């Protein structure tokens, strides 16, 4: 049988441990969503005849979006740079 302080500390530890597990699952889910959205955007903005690794930039809503899509691997990259189209 444990004392009250031990019970409190164990309960706090269990709660924290569960919180970390939930956060890890949520992070994994969001990383997958980001990867899928990145690949879809890069594929959409990359012209059909583009070479693997070729980069394309498009002004969208005042920001420069740069994408690259590898059709062989079905993977893309995207980055955003705030700015003004001059």
BAMI-161743 format. One record per atom (N, C-alpha, C, CB): z, y, x; residue number from 1; residue in three letters. Coordinates in pm, 1 decimal. Glycine has a CB too. Example, Ala and Ser with C-alpha at 12.3 -4.5 7.8 and 13.67 -1.06 7.14 Angstrom:
2
@z=780.0&y=-569.0&x=1319.0&num=1&residu=ALA
@z=780.0&y=-450.0&x=1230.0&num=1&residu=ALA
@z=780.0&y=-330.0&x=1320.0&num=1&residu=ALA
@z=904.6&y=-447.3&x=1130.8&num=1&residu=ALA
@z=708.0&y=-225.0&x=1285.0&num=2&residu=SER
@z=714.0&y=-106.0&x=1367.0&num=2&residu=SER
@z=787.0&y=3.0&x=1290.0&num=2&residu=SER
@z=572.5&y=-59.8&x=1408.4&num=2&residu=SER
//
This chain:
86
@z=0.0&y=-116.9&x=84.2&num=1&residu=UNK
@z=0.0&y=0.0&x=0.0&num=1&residu=UNK
@z=0.0&y=124.2&x=89.5&num=1&residu=UNK
@z=121.9&y=-0.7&x=-96.2&num=1&residu=UNK
@z=-88.9&y=221.5&x=53.0&num=2&residu=UNK
@z=-100.3&y=341.7&x=135.4&num=2&residu=UNK
@z=-27.3&y=459.1&x=71.3&num=2&residu=UNK
@z=-247.5&y=377.3&x=157.9&num=2&residu=UNK
@z=-7.9&y=561.3&x=150.4&num=3&residu=UNK
@z=59.7&y=679.6&x=99.3&num=3&residu=UNK
@z=-42.5&y=776.8&x=37.0&num=3&residu=UNK
@z=139.3&y=749.2&x=212.6&num=3&residu=UNK
@z=5.8&y=879.0&x=-25.3&num=4&residu=UNK
@z=-78.9&y=975.4&x=-96.6&num=4&residu=UNK
@z=-175.9&y=1048.5&x=-4.4&num=4&residu=UNK
@z=7.7&y=1076.4&x=-168.4&num=4&residu=UNK
@z=-129.7&y=1088.1&x=112.1&num=5&residu=UNK
@z=-214.6&y=1159.1&x=209.0&num=5&residu=UNK
@z=-329.8&y=1069.7&x=254.0&num=5&residu=UNK
@z=-131.5&y=1205.1&x=331.7&num=5&residu=UNK
@z=-301.5&y=943.7&x=282.3&num=6&residu=UNK
@z=-405.5&y=849.8&x=323.5&num=6&residu=UNK
@z=-507.7&y=831.9&x=211.1&num=6&residu=UNK
@z=-343.6&y=713.5&x=362.5&num=6&residu=UNK
@z=-458.9&y=816.2&x=89.0&num=7&residu=UNK
@z=-548.1&y=801.5&x=-26.2&num=7&residu=UNK
@z=-639.6&y=923.3&x=-41.2&num=7&residu=UNK
@z=-466.2&y=780.9&x=-154.7&num=7&residu=UNK
@z=-585.8&y=1041.9&x=-23.7&num=8&residu=UNK
@z=-664.9&y=1164.5&x=-32.9&num=8&residu=UNK
@z=-771.6&y=1169.3&x=76.0&num=8&residu=UNK
@z=-574.2&y=1287.5&x=-23.1&num=8&residu=UNK
@z=-732.2&y=1136.1&x=199.1&num=9&residu=UNK
@z=-827.0&y=1138.7&x=309.5&num=9&residu=UNK
@z=-937.4&y=1034.8&x=292.3&num=9&residu=UNK
@z=-754.6&y=1115.8&x=440.5&num=9&residu=UNK
@z=-902.4&y=916.7&x=245.8&num=10&residu=UNK
@z=-1002.5&y=812.2&x=221.9&num=10&residu=UNK
@z=-1097.2&y=856.1&x=109.8&num=10&residu=UNK
@z=-933.6&y=676.9&x=185.7&num=10&residu=UNK
@z=-1045.1&y=914.6&x=4.7&num=11&residu=UNK
@z=-1129.2&y=961.9&x=-106.4&num=11&residu=UNK
@z=-1223.9&y=1071.6&x=-59.1&num=11&residu=UNK
@z=-1041.7&y=1013.8&x=-222.7&num=11&residu=UNK
@z=-1172.3&y=1164.9&x=21.0&num=12&residu=UNK
@z=-1255.7&y=1273.0&x=75.0&num=12&residu=UNK
@z=-1364.7&y=1216.6&x=166.2&num=12&residu=UNK
@z=-1168.9&y=1374.9&x=152.6&num=12&residu=UNK
@z=-1329.6&y=1119.1&x=249.8&num=13&residu=UNK
@z=-1425.1&y=1054.3&x=339.3&num=13&residu=UNK
@z=-1534.1&y=982.9&x=259.4&num=13&residu=UNK
@z=-1353.0&y=954.7&x=432.0&num=13&residu=UNK
@z=-1495.2&y=908.7&x=156.5&num=14&residu=UNK
@z=-1593.1&y=837.0&x=73.8&num=14&residu=UNK
@z=-1687.5&y=934.9&x=4.0&num=14&residu=UNK
@z=-1521.4&y=749.0&x=-30.7&num=14&residu=UNK
@z=-1633.2&y=1043.0&x=-47.1&num=15&residu=UNK
@z=-1715.4&y=1143.7&x=-113.9&num=15&residu=UNK
@z=-1814.8&y=1205.7&x=-17.2&num=15&residu=UNK
@z=-1627.4&y=1252.5&x=-175.6&num=15&residu=UNK
@z=-1768.2&y=1238.5&x=102.2&num=16&residu=UNK
@z=-1856.4&y=1297.5&x=203.7&num=16&residu=UNK
@z=-1965.0&y=1198.2&x=244.8&num=16&residu=UNK
@z=-1775.0&y=1341.6&x=327.6&num=16&residu=UNK
@z=-1926.0&y=1072.9&x=263.6&num=17&residu=UNK
@z=-2021.4&y=969.1&x=302.2&num=17&residu=UNK
@z=-2129.1&y=952.4&x=194.4&num=17&residu=UNK
@z=-1948.3&y=835.0&x=326.5&num=17&residu=UNK
@z=-2089.3&y=951.0&x=69.5&num=18&residu=UNK
@z=-2184.2&y=938.9&x=-41.0&num=18&residu=UNK
@z=-2275.6&y=1061.1&x=-47.9&num=18&residu=UNK
@z=-2109.4&y=921.1&x=-174.1&num=18&residu=UNK
@z=-2218.8&y=1179.4&x=-23.5&num=19&residu=UNK
@z=-2299.5&y=1301.7&x=-22.5&num=19&residu=UNK
@z=-2407.7&y=1298.7&x=84.1&num=19&residu=UNK
@z=-2210.9&y=1422.3&x=-0.9&num=19&residu=UNK
@z=-2373.9&y=1248.6&x=201.3&num=20&residu=UNK
@z=-2472.0&y=1237.5&x=310.0&num=20&residu=UNK
@z=-2581.0&y=1137.9&x=272.5&num=20&residu=UNK
@z=-2403.4&y=1194.6&x=442.1&num=20&residu=UNK
@z=-2545.1&y=1027.2&x=213.5&num=21&residu=UNK
@z=-2643.7&y=926.9&x=172.5&num=21&residu=UNK
@z=-2740.0&y=984.5&x=69.4&num=21&residu=UNK
@z=-2573.4&y=802.5&x=115.6&num=21&residu=UNK
@z=-2688.0&y=1059.0&x=-25.9&num=22&residu=UNK
@z=-2772.4&y=1122.8&x=-128.2&num=22&residu=UNK
@z=-2864.5&y=1225.6&x=-63.3&num=22&residu=UNK
@z=-2685.1&y=1190.3&x=-237.8&num=22&residu=UNK
@z=-2810.0&y=1305.8&x=27.4&num=23&residu=UNK
@z=-2890.7&y=1407.9&x=94.8&num=23&residu=UNK
@z=-3002.1&y=1344.1&x=176.7&num=23&residu=UNK
@z=-2802.5&y=1495.1&x=185.1&num=23&residu=UNK
@z=-2973.7&y=1233.0&x=243.4&num=24&residu=UNK
@z=-3077.3&y=1163.2&x=320.9&num=24&residu=UNK
@z=-3188.8&y=1111.2&x=230.8&num=24&residu=UNK
@z=-3015.8&y=1047.0&x=399.6&num=24&residu=UNK
@z=-3151.8&y=1054.0&x=116.5&num=25&residu=UNK
@z=-3253.0&y=1005.8&x=22.1&num=25&residu=UNK
@z=-3336.9&y=1121.6&x=-29.7&num=25&residu=UNK
@z=-3186.8&y=931.3&x=-95.3&num=25&residu=UNK
@z=-3270.5&y=1231.0&x=-65.0&num=26&residu=UNK
@z=-3342.7&y=1348.6&x=-115.0&num=26&residu=UNK
@z=-3436.2&y=1404.7&x=-8.7&num=26&residu=UNK
@z=-3244.0&y=1456.9&x=-160.4&num=26&residu=UNK
@z=-3389.3&y=1411.0&x=114.9&num=27&residu=UNK
@z=-3472.2&y=1461.3&x=224.0&num=27&residu=UNK
@z=-3594.1&y=1372.6&x=243.6&num=27&residu=UNK
@z=-3391.2&y=1469.8&x=354.0&num=27&residu=UNK
@z=-3574.3&y=1243.2&x=241.3&num=28&residu=UNK
@z=-3685.7&y=1149.7&x=257.1&num=28&residu=UNK
@z=-3788.0&y=1168.4&x=145.0&num=28&residu=UNK
@z=-3634.3&y=1004.3&x=258.9&num=28&residu=UNK
@z=-3741.1&y=1185.5&x=24.0&num=29&residu=UNK
@z=-3830.1&y=1207.3&x=-90.5&num=29&residu=UNK
@z=-3909.5&y=1336.2&x=-72.7&num=29&residu=UNK
@z=-3749.6&y=1212.2&x=-222.1&num=29&residu=UNK
@z=-3843.5&y=1442.8&x=-33.0&num=30&residu=UNK
@z=-3910.7&y=1571.6&x=-15.9&num=30&residu=UNK
@z=-4008.7&y=1568.7&x=100.9&num=30&residu=UNK
@z=-3807.9&y=1682.5&x=5.3&num=30&residu=UNK
@z=-3974.4&y=1497.7&x=208.4&num=31&residu=UNK
@z=-4067.0&y=1485.4&x=321.5&num=31&residu=UNK
@z=-4193.7&y=1410.9&x=279.9&num=31&residu=UNK
@z=-3999.1&y=1412.8&x=439.3&num=31&residu=UNK
@z=-4178.9&y=1309.6&x=197.1&num=32&residu=UNK
@z=-4294.9&y=1236.1&x=146.0&num=32&residu=UNK
@z=-4379.5&y=1326.0&x=56.9&num=32&residu=UNK
@z=-4250.1&y=1110.9&x=68.2&num=32&residu=UNK
@z=-4315.2&y=1402.8&x=-29.7&num=33&residu=UNK
@z=-4388.5&y=1496.6&x=-115.6&num=33&residu=UNK
@z=-4465.4&y=1598.6&x=-32.3&num=33&residu=UNK
@z=-4291.9&y=1568.8&x=-211.0&num=33&residu=UNK
@z=-4402.0&y=1650.7&x=73.4&num=34&residu=UNK
@z=-4466.8&y=1747.6&x=161.4&num=34&residu=UNK
@z=-4586.0&y=1684.5&x=232.6&num=34&residu=UNK
@z=-4366.7&y=1802.5&x=264.0&num=34&residu=UNK
@z=-4570.1&y=1564.1&x=284.3&num=35&residu=UNK
@z=-4678.7&y=1496.4&x=353.5&num=35&residu=UNK
@z=-4797.3&y=1473.4&x=258.6&num=35&residu=UNK
@z=-4629.5&y=1362.5&x=411.9&num=35&residu=UNK
@z=-4769.8&y=1428.3&x=137.4&num=36&residu=UNK
@z=-4876.9&y=1405.9&x=40.0&num=36&residu=UNK
@z=-4946.6&y=1536.0&x=2.5&num=36&residu=UNK
@z=-4821.3&y=1339.1&x=-85.3&num=36&residu=UNK
@z=-4869.3&y=1641.4&x=-19.7&num=37&residu=UNK
@z=-4927.1&y=1771.3&x=-55.4&num=37&residu=UNK
@z=-5009.2&y=1828.0&x=60.4&num=37&residu=UNK
@z=-4816.1&y=1870.7&x=-95.2&num=37&residu=UNK
@z=-4960.4&y=1811.6&x=182.6&num=38&residu=UNK
@z=-5032.1&y=1858.2&x=301.3&num=38&residu=UNK
@z=-5164.9&y=1785.5&x=314.8&num=38&residu=UNK
@z=-4947.0&y=1837.8&x=427.8&num=38&residu=UNK
@z=-5161.8&y=1653.9&x=302.5&num=39&residu=UNK
@z=-5284.6&y=1575.5&x=313.6&num=39&residu=UNK
@z=-5385.0&y=1613.3&x=205.2&num=39&residu=UNK
@z=-5253.0&y=1426.6&x=305.6&num=39&residu=UNK
@z=-5338.0&y=1631.1&x=83.7&num=40&residu=UNK
@z=-5427.7&y=1666.0&x=-26.4&num=40&residu=UNK
@z=-5488.8&y=1804.7&x=-6.3&num=40&residu=UNK
@z=-5352.7&y=1660.5&x=-159.9&num=40&residu=UNK
@z=-5407.5&y=1902.1&x=35.0&num=41&residu=UNK
@z=-5457.2&y=2037.5&x=60.3&num=41&residu=UNK
@z=-5557.4&y=2037.4&x=175.2&num=41&residu=UNK
@z=-5340.7&y=2132.9&x=91.6&num=41&residu=UNK
@z=-5523.1&y=1970.8&x=284.4&num=42&residu=UNK
@z=-5612.4&y=1967.8&x=400.9&num=42&residu=UNK
@z=-5744.6&y=1899.9&x=366.2&num=42&residu=UNK
@z=-5545.0&y=1895.0&x=518.7&num=42&residu=UNK
@z=-5737.8&y=1792.3&x=291.5&num=43&residu=UNK
@z=-5860.7&y=1722.9&x=251.0&num=43&residu=UNK
@z=-5946.4&y=1813.0&x=162.1&num=43&residu=UNK
@z=-5826.9&y=1591.3&x=176.9&num=43&residu=UNK
@z=-5883.6&y=1882.5&x=69.4&num=44&residu=UNK
@z=-5954.4&y=1969.7&x=-24.2&num=44&residu=UNK
@z=-6024.6&y=2085.4&x=46.9&num=44&residu=UNK
@z=-5857.3&y=2024.3&x=-127.9&num=44&residu=UNK
@z=-5957.9&y=2143.8&x=146.2&num=45&residu=UNK
@z=-6011.7&y=2262.2&x=213.1&num=45&residu=UNK
@z=-6103.1&y=2229.8&x=332.1&num=45&residu=UNK
@z=-5898.1&y=2348.5&x=260.0&num=45&residu=UNK
@z=-6111.2&y=2103.8&x=370.9&num=46&residu=UNK
@z=-6196.1&y=2064.9&x=483.2&num=46&residu=UNK
@z=-6333.7&y=2022.0&x=431.8&num=46&residu=UNK
@z=-6130.3&y=1950.4&x=564.9&num=46&residu=UNK
@z=-6440.9&y=2084.8&x=481.0&num=47&residu=UNK
@z=-6575.6&y=2048.5&x=435.9&num=47&residu=UNK
@z=-6609.6&y=1902.3&x=469.5&num=47&residu=UNK
@z=-6679.1&y=2142.1&x=499.7&num=47&residu=UNK
@z=-6697.6&y=1845.2&x=391.4&num=48&residu=UNK
@z=-6736.9&y=1704.5&x=406.5&num=48&residu=UNK
@z=-6781.8&y=1667.9&x=548.2&num=48&residu=UNK
@z=-6848.0&y=1672.9&x=310.1&num=48&residu=UNK
@z=-6864.3&y=1749.2&x=611.3&num=49&residu=UNK
@z=-6920.0&y=1714.9&x=741.1&num=49&residu=UNK
@z=-6833.3&y=1751.2&x=860.3&num=49&residu=UNK
@z=-7049.9&y=1780.1&x=755.9&num=49&residu=UNK
@z=-6710.2&y=1787.6&x=837.2&num=50&residu=UNK
@z=-6622.4&y=1833.1&x=946.4&num=50&residu=UNK
@z=-6589.1&y=1719.1&x=1042.0&num=50&residu=UNK
@z=-6492.8&y=1892.9&x=889.7&num=50&residu=UNK
@z=-6578.1&y=1754.3&x=1167.6&num=51&residu=UNK
@z=-6538.5&y=1657.2&x=1270.7&num=51&residu=UNK
@z=-6386.6&y=1640.3&x=1267.1&num=51&residu=UNK
@z=-6586.0&y=1703.2&x=1413.3&num=51&residu=UNK
@z=-6339.9&y=1523.3&x=1310.6&num=52&residu=UNK
@z=-6195.5&y=1498.1&x=1316.3&num=52&residu=UNK
@z=-6129.8&y=1602.0&x=1406.5&num=52&residu=UNK
@z=-6165.7&y=1353.9&x=1367.9&num=52&residu=UNK
@z=-6022.8&y=1661.6&x=1359.3&num=53&residu=UNK
@z=-5949.9&y=1760.6&x=1438.0&num=53&residu=UNK
@z=-6002.4&y=1902.6&x=1425.7&num=53&residu=UNK
@z=-5952.3&y=1721.3&x=1580.0&num=53&residu=UNK
@z=-6118.1&y=1920.2&x=1361.9&num=54&residu=UNK
@z=-6173.4&y=2054.7&x=1344.3&num=54&residu=UNK
@z=-6083.8&y=2132.1&x=1247.7&num=54&residu=UNK
@z=-6321.1&y=2048.9&x=1291.3&num=54&residu=UNK
@z=-6058.9&y=2259.2&x=1280.4&num=55&residu=UNK
@z=-5968.1&y=2340.0&x=1198.7&num=55&residu=UNK
@z=-6045.5&y=2441.8&x=1116.6&num=55&residu=UNK
@z=-5865.0&y=2411.2&x=1287.0&num=55&residu=UNK
@z=-5992.7&y=2468.6&x=997.2&num=56&residu=UNK
@z=-6052.5&y=2565.9&x=907.6&num=56&residu=UNK
@z=-5942.9&y=2657.6&x=856.0&num=56&residu=UNK
@z=-6127.2&y=2496.3&x=790.6&num=56&residu=UNK
@z=-5977.0&y=2785.2&x=845.2&num=57&residu=UNK
@z=-5880.9&y=2883.4&x=796.0&num=57&residu=UNK
@z=-5935.5&y=2949.2&x=670.5&num=57&residu=UNK
@z=-5849.8&y=2989.6&x=903.9&num=57&residu=UNK
@z=-5845.1&y=2970.0&x=575.5&num=58&residu=UNK
@z=-5882.1&y=3029.5&x=447.4&num=58&residu=UNK
@z=-5774.2&y=3130.0&x=409.3&num=58&residu=UNK
@z=-5899.6&y=2920.2&x=336.0&num=58&residu=UNK
@z=-5818.3&y=3247.4&x=362.7&num=59&residu=UNK
@z=-5723.4&y=3346.4&x=311.0&num=59&residu=UNK
@z=-5689.8&y=3308.4&x=167.8&num=59&residu=UNK
@z=-5781.8&y=3492.1&x=318.7&num=59&residu=UNK
@z=-5561.6&y=3289.3&x=139.6&num=60&residu=UNK
@z=-5516.6&y=3257.5&x=4.3&num=60&residu=UNK
@z=-5393.2&y=3341.0&x=-25.7&num=60&residu=UNK
@z=-5486.3&y=3104.7&x=-11.4&num=60&residu=UNK
@z=-5402.6&y=3420.1&x=-129.2&num=61&residu=UNK
@z=-5291.6&y=3503.3&x=-174.4&num=61&residu=UNK
@z=-5230.2&y=3585.6&x=-60.8&num=61&residu=UNK
@z=-5184.9&y=3416.4&x=-238.0&num=61&residu=UNK
@z=-5316.4&y=3642.2&x=21.8&num=62&residu=UNK
@z=-5270.9&y=3731.1&x=128.4&num=62&residu=UNK
@z=-5219.8&y=3661.5&x=252.8&num=62&residu=UNK
@z=-5165.1&y=3817.8&x=76.8&num=62&residu=UNK
@z=-5226.9&y=3529.2&x=257.4&num=63&residu=UNK
@z=-5182.2&y=3454.5&x=375.1&num=63&residu=UNK
@z=-5296.8&y=3370.5&x=429.0&num=63&residu=UNK
@z=-5060.8&y=3364.8&x=341.0&num=63&residu=UNK
@z=-5297.6&y=3351.0&x=559.2&num=64&residu=UNK
@z=-5399.7&y=3269.2&x=622.3&num=64&residu=UNK
@z=-5349.3&y=3125.2&x=629.2&num=64&residu=UNK
@z=-5435.3&y=3323.2&x=764.2&num=64&residu=UNK
@z=-5421.2&y=3034.7&x=563.5&num=65&residu=UNK
@z=-5388.1&y=2892.6&x=564.6&num=65&residu=UNK
@z=-5485.6&y=2823.7&x=659.7&num=65&residu=UNK
@z=-5395.0&y=2830.2&x=419.9&num=65&residu=UNK
@z=-5432.8&y=2752.1&x=757.9&num=66&residu=UNK
@z=-5516.4&y=2679.0&x=852.2&num=66&residu=UNK
@z=-5494.4&y=2529.9&x=829.3&num=66&residu=UNK
@z=-5484.1&y=2719.0&x=1000.2&num=66&residu=UNK
@z=-5604.6&y=2456.9&x=809.3&num=67&residu=UNK
@z=-5595.2&y=2313.7&x=783.4&num=67&residu=UNK
@z=-5686.2&y=2235.0&x=877.1&num=67&residu=UNK
@z=-5630.8&y=2283.6&x=637.8&num=67&residu=UNK
@z=-5651.5&y=2109.2&x=892.5&num=68&residu=UNK
@z=-5733.6&y=2014.1&x=965.5&num=68&residu=UNK
@z=-5713.2&y=1880.5&x=896.2&num=68&residu=UNK
@z=-5696.1&y=2008.0&x=1119.7&num=68&residu=UNK
@z=-5821.8&y=1804.0&x=879.4&num=69&residu=UNK
@z=-5809.8&y=1675.3&x=811.3&num=69&residu=UNK
@z=-5891.6&y=1569.9&x=883.7&num=69&residu=UNK
@z=-5854.8&y=1686.6&x=664.7&num=69&residu=UNK
@z=-5830.1&y=1457.4&x=910.7&num=70&residu=UNK
@z=-5896.1&y=1344.0&x=975.0&num=70&residu=UNK
@z=-5926.9&y=1241.0&x=866.5&num=70&residu=UNK
@z=-5806.6&y=1282.0&x=1089.5&num=70&residu=UNK
@z=-6052.5&y=1232.0&x=826.7&num=71&residu=UNK
@z=-6091.1&y=1141.2&x=718.2&num=71&residu=UNK
@z=-6071.5&y=994.4&x=755.5&num=71&residu=UNK
@z=-6236.3&y=1165.1&x=679.7&num=71&residu=UNK
@z=-6086.0&y=961.1&x=882.8&num=72&residu=UNK
@z=-6067.3&y=823.1&x=927.2&num=72&residu=UNK
@z=-5923.0&y=778.0&x=907.0&num=72&residu=UNK
@z=-6106.7&y=808.7&x=1074.6&num=72&residu=UNK
@z=-5830.4&y=863.0&x=941.6&num=73&residu=UNK
@z=-5687.4&y=829.5&x=930.9&num=73&residu=UNK
@z=-5625.4&y=876.1&x=799.3&num=73&residu=UNK
@z=-5611.1&y=891.1&x=1046.9&num=73&residu=UNK
@z=-5700.0&y=955.1&x=723.4&num=74&residu=UNK
@z=-5651.4&y=1012.2&x=597.4&num=74&residu=UNK
@z=-5522.4&y=1091.2&x=618.3&num=74&residu=UNK
@z=-5628.6&y=901.2&x=493.9&num=74&residu=UNK
@z=-5521.9&y=1172.2&x=725.3&num=75&residu=UNK
@z=-5405.6&y=1256.3&x=753.2&num=75&residu=UNK
@z=-5450.4&y=1399.7&x=776.8&num=75&residu=UNK
@z=-5327.1&y=1203.3&x=875.4&num=75&residu=UNK
@z=-5369.3&y=1491.5&x=732.6&num=76&residu=UNK
@z=-5402.5&y=1632.0&x=748.5&num=76&residu=UNK
@z=-5286.6&y=1712.5&x=801.6&num=76&residu=UNK
@z=-5448.0&y=1689.2&x=618.4&num=76&residu=UNK
@z=-5320.8&y=1833.2&x=846.1&num=77&residu=UNK
@z=-5218.8&y=1929.0&x=887.1&num=77&residu=UNK
@z=-5248.2&y=2059.7&x=815.5&num=77&residu=UNK
@z=-5216.3&y=1948.3&x=1043.1&num=77&residu=UNK
@z=-5145.5&y=2137.5&x=795.2&num=78&residu=UNK
@z=-5162.2&y=2268.8&x=733.3&num=78&residu=UNK
@z=-5053.7&y=2360.8&x=788.6&num=78&residu=UNK
@z=-5154.9&y=2259.9&x=576.4&num=78&residu=UNK
@z=-5092.2&y=2483.4&x=811.3&num=79&residu=UNK
@z=-4994.5&y=2583.8&x=853.1&num=79&residu=UNK
@z=-5029.9&y=2714.2&x=783.2&num=79&residu=UNK
@z=-4992.5&y=2601.6&x=1009.6&num=79&residu=UNK
@z=-4933.4&y=2801.1&x=775.9&num=80&residu=UNK
@z=-4951.9&y=2927.2&x=703.4&num=80&residu=UNK
@z=-4904.1&y=3041.5&x=789.5&num=80&residu=UNK
@z=-4876.6&y=2926.3&x=568.4&num=80&residu=UNK
@z=-4983.7&y=3147.6&x=789.1&num=81&residu=UNK
@z=-4945.7&y=3267.9&x=863.1&num=81&residu=UNK
@z=-4955.9&y=3387.2&x=767.9&num=81&residu=UNK
@z=-5036.8&y=3288.3&x=990.3&num=81&residu=UNK
@z=-4843.7&y=3453.5&x=744.8&num=82&residu=UNK
@z=-4850.1&y=3570.4&x=658.4&num=82&residu=UNK
@z=-4933.4&y=3680.5&x=722.4&num=82&residu=UNK
@z=-4709.7&y=3621.7&x=627.2&num=82&residu=UNK
@z=-4996.6&y=3756.0&x=642.7&num=83&residu=UNK
@z=-5076.1&y=3865.8&x=697.0&num=83&residu=UNK
@z=-5161.0&y=3931.0&x=591.5&num=83&residu=UNK
@z=-5163.6&y=3817.2&x=809.0&num=83&residu=UNK
@z=-5247.0&y=4016.3&x=638.2&num=84&residu=UNK
@z=-5335.8&y=4088.6&x=548.6&num=84&residu=UNK
@z=-5477.8&y=4060.7&x=588.1&num=84&residu=UNK
@z=-5307.4&y=4239.3&x=550.5&num=84&residu=UNK
@z=-5559.0&y=4033.7&x=490.0&num=85&residu=UNK
@z=-5701.0&y=4017.8&x=515.4&num=85&residu=UNK
@z=-5756.0&y=4158.7&x=538.4&num=85&residu=UNK
@z=-5774.9&y=3943.4&x=395.7&num=85&residu=UNK
@z=-5820.2&y=4178.3&x=651.9&num=86&residu=UNK
@z=-5871.0&y=4311.8&x=687.0&num=86&residu=UNK
@z=-6017.1&y=4320.5&x=654.9&num=86&residu=UNK
@z=-5847.6&y=4343.6&x=835.2&num=86&residu=UNK
//
